[in-house]
Amino acid sequence: MITGTNSADHAAPIIVPTPDGAYPIFVGAGLLAQVASLMAELNSTTRQATGLNSVANKEAFSPRCALITNPRVGALYAARVVASLHANHFEPHVIEIPEGEKYKMLDTVRAIYGQLIDAQLDRRSLIFALGGGVVGDVAGFVAATFLRGVPFVQLPTTLLAMVDASIGGKVAVDHPHGKNLIGAFKQPHAVIADTDALATLPDVEFRAGMAEVVKHAIIGDAGLFRWLESGGWKLEVGDWLVRAIRVKVDIVARDPFEQSERAKLNLGHTFGHTLEKLSSYSMRHGDTVAIGLVCATHLAARLKMCDASLVTRVSGLLRALELPTCVPIEMSADAILDAMSTDKKRVNGRLRFVLPRVPGDVVMVDDVTREDVLAAIDESR
């Protein structure tokens, strides 16, 4: 678990270029109490950093806005966000949704639509997503579709959301046939990551978020991977969080609509999403990603794409983080592979796997045999 957070309010924001402009990611302590003032920085921040203006920034926001959260996060942080908004002439309507992946469904979205209509939000009304990945996905999907699109701001409170789910503009809800099958691309107006929120994050949730940090290190930052292996993650939040964020930012900036390179961010997820589905979403996303990273590395080793020692390194780091590394024994390899048939990452009917070659370098393949996938799953038990 982390031992502290940065003392500075926030450093210069990370700017994410998009097809329509750009948006900032603010990272630092105490930012949830500064949400409204940070919103005032948006135009000057994007102009100065990129020379671009976000299309959505050209008009003033409506005073009426919505804050979507869940009961646990809302009890901890909603009051300070609401106070900030009230002090800056916003009129927030707080909407709580049940906690858990099983509520990331269209029924939840439908209930939110009703509350937004009752609160008389309009097309210039902001939607704030305060919480982890589920809240961010649901609120983002609502923002993408309500009144054909309204602006929204990500306020991630989990490590997983800060480093991954809140960045890049992919929003979705689940379907009984699979995870994230109903979605859209909706770029946030801003991401405001208050590192103080990590101090109240349960240890198991922090470790689940570290699975995404490890994933980003394997994808694009060999130095970060080595630093994690040395135990640097035990120190206070600092450069390692920003470095992990930058891996994703660099990729989504080059491929905002997942036409090519962005698919690398699915490392571990072809396996992981299937494990989530087979567990009826009782397994944490980060836990399944950790197992998925091990499966992907075993598969890469079988295909002679990486040295067998990488399996040991990846598994060892994940175990040091107290993350699971073994496929549940009750899930057969055949059942896992069959459940992948509805995975949205298929290309021309074939599954696409992202496989590591060395830390900092991954490759996408879609010609893997069923036998090799089954063997990699069994080797990951």
N, C-alpha and C positions, 0 to 999 in steps of 0.2 A: 504494500500500500504506500502511497505517496506520503511524504513527511511534511509537505508544505506547498505553497504556491508562490508565484512571482509576487514581489511586493509592489512593483510598478502598476499603475492603473491599466495601461496597455501600451505596447510598443506600436510602431508604425504598422498599420494593417497590411495583411497580405491581400494583394489585388488579384482577382480572378477575371480574366478577360472572357467575354461571352460574345456570341454572334450579334447581340443587340447593344453591347456596351461593356460594362464591367460591374463587379460588386466587391465590397471589401469583407475580409474576415478579420474581426477584432479578437485578439486573444489576450487575456490578462485578468487580474483580480478585481473584484468589485464592479464588474461591468453590468450586472443585472439592475443595479440601482442607477445606471446611467443610460439606459436604453434609449430614452427619448432624446437626450442630448447627442448620443451617437448618431441617431437618425438625422439630426441636423447637420452632421458632418458629411453625410453621404455624397452630396453633389460636389463639394470641394475636394473630397478624398479621391473620388474616381477621376475627376478632371485632372488634378495635379499628378496622379500616379500614371494615368494612361492616355490623357488627352481625349478621352471619350466621355460621353454622357450617356448614362443608362436611359433608355427610352422612357421608362416608367418614372424617372426622376423629373421629367419636364413639367409636371403639374404638382400642385400641393396635394398632400394627403387629406382625406376627409377626417374630421374629428372622431367620428364613430369608427371603432376598430374592435377586433376580437382577439382574445388571448386564449389559445387552446392548450390545455395541459391535462394532467391526470391528478387524482386526489393527493397522492403522496408528494409529488413534486410541487403541486399547487400550494399545499400546506407549508412547504419550506420556502418557496421563492415567489409565488404570485404577488404577494403584497408589495414587495419592493419594486416589481415591474409596474404594477398598477399605480403605485405612488409616483413613480417617475413619469408615467404617461399622463396622469392627472395634472402634475406640475407643469406639463408642457401642452396643456389644453386638448389632450385627447380624452375620449370618452370610451374606455375599454369595457367590453362585455366579456366576462370570463366564462369559458365553456370547459367543463371537465368531461373527459371520456374515461372509460374503465381502463385499468392498466393491464397490459399483456398483449402478446402477439395475436392471440385468438380474437381480439377486438379490432384488428387491423383489417376490417372488412367493409363492404359497401353499406351494411346496415348502420354502422357507426357514422359513415359519411352522410347517409341520408338524415340521420338525427341532427347532425351539425347543420346541414342546410336549413332545416326548419328553424333552428335557433338564430342563424344569421338573418334569415328573412324576418323573423319576429323582431330582431334588434334593428332592423332597417339599415343594414349595411349597404353601401353602394360600390360602384366599380373603382372608386378611389380609396376605399377602406382597406386598411392594413390588417392582415392576419398574422399574429405572432405565434410561433410554435415553441412552447416552453416544455422541454422534456427530452426524452431519449429518442431513439430511432423510430419507434412506433408513432409517437406524437408527431415527429417531424414529417414522416411519410404521410400520415393521415391528413395533417393540416396542410401540407404541400399539395396533396391531391385535391383537397377542397379548394385551395386557392387557385389551382389550375383550371377548375371547372365551374366554380360559382360565378354566375354572371359572365361566363366565358373568360374568366380570369381576373383575379385581383392580386395586388402585390402582397408578398409575405416575407417575413423575417424569421430566420432560424435562431432560436435561443437554446442551443444544446446544453444539457445538464449532465450527460454521461460522457465518459471518455470515448466510447464507441461512436457516439453521435458527433462529438467534436472533431475526431480525426477522420471520420468517414461519412456517416449517413447524412450529415447536414450540408455536405459540399458537393457541388456538381449538378444540381438541378434535376436529379432523378427522383420522382415521387411515385408511390404506388401503394395499392392495397392487395391483399392476398385473395385467392379464390380457393374453394375446396379442392381443386385439382392441382394447386401449386402456389408457391410463394411469389408475390410481386407480379402476378400475371396481368393485372389491370393497373395501368399507370400512364404517366405523361412525363414530358420534360418541362420543368417549371423552375427557372432560375430564381433563387432568393434575391431579395433586395439587399440583404446583408446577412452575415452570420456573426453572431455576437457570443463568443465562448468565454464565459466567466469561470476561470479556473478555481475559484472558491467553491463552486458547486461540487468539485471532486472530493472535497473534504468530507462531505456527507454521503458520498456514494458508497454503498455497501461493498465490501472487499471483493465479493464474487463478481459484482458488476464491473469494478475497476479492472479485474483480471480479464474478464470477457472483452473489455475494450482493448486490452493489450494484445489480444489476438490480431486485431486490425493493425495495430502498430507494427507487429512482427510482419504481417502481410505486406505492409508498405515498404518495410526495410528490405524484404526479399525481392520485391518488385523493382525498387529503384534507388536504394541507398545502402550500399555494402558497409559503409562506415557506421551507419546507424545499427545495422545488424550486429557488427562486432561490438559496438558499445553496449547494446542490450545483453549480449552474451557475457560481458564483463560485470553485469549487475547494475549498470547505470540507471535502469528504470526504478531502482529503489530510492533514488534521490528525489528532491522536490521537482515539480513540474518546471521545465525550462525549455532549453533548445530542443530536446528530444521530441516534445509535443509539436513544436513548430516544424521540425524537420519531417515528421511523419505526415503532417498536413500538407507540406509542400510537395511531397511525392504525388499525392492525389491531384493537387492544384495544377502541377505541371502537365499531368496527363489529360485532365479534363479540358484544360485550356487549348490543347492541341486537337482534341477530339470530343467536342461538347455533346454530340449526339450518338456516341458509341458506334461509329461506323468502322473503326479499326482498332487503334491502339488502346482505347479506353477499356476494351474487353480484358486487358491485362489485370484490371482491378478485380476481376472475378477469380483471381487465384484462391483456391480452396473452397470456392463457393458452389461449384458444380456438385461436389460431394456434400458440402455443408448444408445447402438448401434442402437437399434430399433427406439428410438426417433429421433436419427440423420437421419436415413434412411427415416422415415416418414416426416421429415421436409425438405427433399431434401438437407440435410446437411447445412441448413441455421442456425441451432443451433450449438453453440460451443460444442466441445467434452466435455470439463470440465463441462459445464452447464448440459449436459445430464447425465454425471456421477453423478453429485450432485443429480439430480432427481432420478436416478437409485439407489443411496444409500438409499434414503428415501423409495423407493418401496421395496427394498430388506429387509429393517428393518421392514417395515409393514408386509411383508410376513413372516419373522422370528417370529414376535410377534403373528401372526395368528396361526402359527404352534406350538406355545408355546416353541419356541427355545430360545427366549430372553424375558426379562421383557419388558412390555409395556413402561416403562420409557425410554428405549433406543431409542424409536422412537422420544420422546421429545428431548432427548439429541442430537441425530444426526441432527434432523431438526433444533434445536436451534442453533447449531454450524454453520451449513450451512447458515442459515439466518443471523447470525452475520457476516459472510464472504460476505454477500450480493449476495449469490448464489441462484438460483431458487430451490424450493423444491416441486413444484406442477406439476403434469402431465398436459400438455396443454389441455384445455377443448375440443378443436376441434379434439383431437385424442381419439377415442373411445377405451375402454379396449379391445374389440374384435379385432379391427384393429391392436392394438399393439401386442396382442398375436399371431394373424395370421401372422404378419410380422416377428415374431421370428422364423418362420418355416425354414428360410434359415440361421439362426445363426450357425456359425461354432463351437459353444460350445456345440452342441447336442452330446449325447452319446447314441448309439443304438436307434436313432430316438427320444430320449427324451431330453428335455431341461435340462441343468444343471444350477442350481442356487447356488451362493455362498451367504451364509446367516450368519449374525453376531449373536453370542451368548452373548458376552460381549465385550467391547473394548479390542482389542488385541487377540481375538479368533473368528475365523470364521470356518464354516463347509460347505462342498459341498453336495448338495442333488439333486437327479434327479427323485424323485417320487412325485413331487408336482402336485396336481390336477389342472385342468383348472379353476375350480371354485375358488380355493384359489388365483391363480394368478390374475384372473379378479378382485376379491375383493380387493387384495392388491393395484392394480392399481387405483381402484376407491377411496380407502382410502387415496391415495396420491394426491388428487386433492385439 
